Amino acid sequence: MQVILWFYGWVILHSLSLWIGLCAGVGLLIMLGKKEQAAGKTDVQTHARLGLRPCIGLWIICLLAVWMIHAVLGYKIGIEWQASLLMIMGQRYSSMMILAILLGICCHIGRKRYLRPLLSRFIKYIRVEQKTETASDIRYDYQRLKPKQFLPVDYYHPDSMFYGLSDTHQPVHDRLSDWCKMNQKIIGPTQVGKGVHLGVQVDQAIRKNMGVWVIDPKPDRHLETIMAKACVDTGRTMITLDFSPEGKGNWAPFAGGTERERRARVLYAFGLNDSGGESDFYKLQERTILDQLCHDWDGSLQQLKERLHHHPRHHEAPRIQGVLREWMQLERLNPKKGKGFSVMRSLEENAVVYMRASLDDRLIQQVASLLIMETMQAIKSSFIQRKRNHHVTLVIDEVRFMVSDLLGDALATIVGFNANVVLAYQSVKDIRAAKQGVSDSESLEASINTNCKLTLCYAAVNHETAQWVAELSGTVQKQVARSETIKVNEWGAETWGDQRTVTMVEEYAIPENLVKALPERTGVLLRPNQPAQIVYTCWVPVEV
């Protein structure tokens, strides 16, 4: 009788456990189905996958509960052998069962929380993606851009001018005829590579038998040495001017050129050009006196001083007296008649000229500005009079210290007289901030930007320069991955989804981030009718 009761009890309890597990699983499936339906997923496969594992788990729990009930009933009913067998199995295998349960739980958690995300990341890494581009990221630019080491002379060509190497280590050239027709502006802060580019350009120009004039306000022994070595290699003579007391060279700033050209330099030097202010009335009076003094004037400062002293209205020219007194302090600007440096003669002889100016001496800076003015005037005159048939390149470093309205005007026409100008400065703000000798800085900036067709910009340290270069580079259309889906499971782990959105994005060809991330000796080259590109420059090797 007890055995029969035990048998029926066993069947009833197992059936009850299976029934409870199935009911719980069906209920869970219904709940999950409603949840998935609200999320837009109603397929049977999704329901089955989500409900199968909970059903199995609930059924196992019910079986364990039945096993415990068997042990209790064995003692209650008196079936000692059945109860003893269950207890013996429990004592012998309970630790293994607990360990197995814990191991299963840990494996389940580890798979869901740690293994699935790692596997998802690996699958994303090896998957075959449609071709896309990446948006600008300054962190990537810092890692990608590194200076290149090479010898520029290895890439010189007789019919072209070499700038540097591209990203693919290919030489970047321009035809010599095109280079001679383009004014240049080189932009970048100190110690980033402006002098490197100037050295390469000047070295090639000298070796191609061009007239080269360099006005440098700071002592650049490397550039001067490059010029000297190129002159030695080609058998040419280099003239060095330094009008400071400890320098060398003499020059009469008002002796050369026609009477009108001399008058223009005098008015600039003495600050007598109209500025649109109330002082223009007094400037007009002093210009009248100055015109009387300059009649049959030999161009020397000493003769101008003597004439002003004997002029009956000299007391009405305080500006002329003050400025003349300052200029007389530089003995090298008052050579004997017929002596000293001649701009026109040097141009006719195809000379190579290097002048040291100054960063802190305003008078020396004005002298350099006058030399630039006379050089511009002589370039035009010598070409018109057919006294010169070779090309002339005028290089002005740190131009903001020596800029003038005449320079801005001359840039518009200088290439038509077989010459070009290379300007170097630190930022686009430099020209805007120019005051001395400039009546309208905005107009001057527009003239420089318009007439300097070639631009090489090194690392920008301010937003204005970076944005300006980016805008000049133009825009491109990029196919960029806009977003990817990420799923979060019940254990708080993220896995990559199966959707990836790609969109077209308009971006600058040379983004602002890239301009700011440029390393030393690396710049953005902008030329007409050619896409903007990164150029790597390197020193011309010389012993300083």
Beta strands, then each sheet from edge to edge (+ up, - down):
strand 1: 160-165
strand 2: 171-175
strand 3: 184-187
strand 4: 211-216
strand 5: 238-242
strand 6: 352-356
strand 7: 392-396
strand 8: 419-425
strand 9: 454-457
strand 10: 475-488
strand 11: 494-508
strand 12: 522-526
strand 13: 533-536
sheet 1: 1+ 2-
sheet 2: 5+ 6+ 4+ 7+ 8+ 3+ 9+ 12- 13+
sheet 3: 10+ 11-
end
